[in-house]
Amino acid sequence: MVLHNLRKPRKNYRLVKLDIDEKVDLVKFFSEKETVIKTLEAKIRCLYVAETKKGYHVILEVKSPYLKNDRDQIFFQLILGSDPVREALNWRRLYIMDNSINVLFNKKEKMNTELIKKLNKLFKRICNWQ
């Protein structure tokens, strides 16, 4: 079940889209990012996870005092584990071609709702959700 709209986040949140190019245990993957998440004072909810040929596409709804614009969004995507080449292309689109970022997330994929639940349980603990 999707918590919120995948195209428009709630007020004061942004959609952070990760392209993870390896088959990993995503709960462990994000557990290892706990210090980064806390340092950036991020509140995170997982909205979408789909398996790809190489890894996963993950969409997170994120609120942080350090996440204000597209440039910050690209930084968050990179630091949370997205493919660095993809984020370099997003940076180029943003600053050179003045196009929208995250063009890889335009096709339909099968969502893994069980993994979304597990990740939200983890983010709830890390982010101190009440």
N, C-alpha and C positions, 0 to 999 in steps of 0.2 A: 504494500500500500504506500502510495506517495503521500507525504505529509503536506506538501504545498506545491504550487505551480512550478514546473521546471523551467519556465521561461521568465517568470517574474517573481523575485524573492519578496519576502515580507519587508516592511519598512525598516530601514537601517541595516539591512542584510544585503549581502551580495552572493551571487552564485559563483562558486569556485569549482572549476571543472578540471579534473585530473585525468591524464592519460598515462596510466602505469603500464609500462611495456615489459612486464615479466609476471609470470604466474607466482604469486606470493600469497601467504596467509594475510589477508587484509587487516584482520584484527591485530595481529602481531605487528604488521607494517605501521599502522597508525599508533599503536601503543608506544612504539619506539620514537614517535614524534611528540610525546607528551610534553617534554620540556619546551619545545618550540611553540606548541599550542598555548601553554601557560604563559610563556614569555610575551607572546603577542596578544595576550588577554582575549583570546578568541572564544566565542561561543559557536559551537558547530552542531549542525544536524545533517545527517546523511539523507539525501533525497532519492538517490539513484545509484545503482551499481549494475553494470552489465559486463559479462565476460567478452573479451575480444580474442582474436587469434593469438595475440602475443601476451595479453594481460587483462586489464580492466579499464573501463571508463567509469569514473566516479564523479557524481555531482554532490557538492556539499553546500549547504546554506550557512554562511559565515557572517558573524558580526564581530568587529574588532575596532578599537579606536585607530588602528593603523591600516584600515582597509577602506579607503575613501574613493578610489578612482580605478580606472582600467590598469594603470601602471602598478598600483598596489596589488590589484587582483592577479596580475601576472607574477609578481613576486610571491604571493601566497601560494599560487599553483606550483611554482618551482620549489619553494621551501617545503611544501607538503608532499613532494615526491613525484610531481608530474614530469614527463619526458622533457629534458632540457632543450632538445632540438625543437620540439613543439613550442615551448615557451619563447625561444629565440625567434621563431617565426611569428608568434603572437606579438612580440616586441616590435619586430620589423613592420608588421601590418599596422600597428598602432602609430608608430612614429614616422615611417617612411611612406607607406601607401595610404594611411589614414582610413583603413578599413576596420570592420568589426573583428574582435578577437574570438577565439574558440570556434572556428569554423568546422572542426572535426566532429563536433557533437550534433550534427544536423540530421543524421540518419537514425532510423528506429532500430533498437536492439532489445533483446529479451532481458527484462529487469530481474535481478536476484533479490527478492523481498526478504528472504531469510537472512542474507548477509547484511542488508540494510538494518534490520532489527538488531543484529549483533553489534554493528558499528555504532548505532545510536546509543546502545547500552554503554559502550566504551566511552563515547563522547560525553554522555551524561555524567559519568564518573570524572573524567578529566576536567571538564568545564564547570563542574559543581552545579549542574542543573538541579533545580529543586523539583 
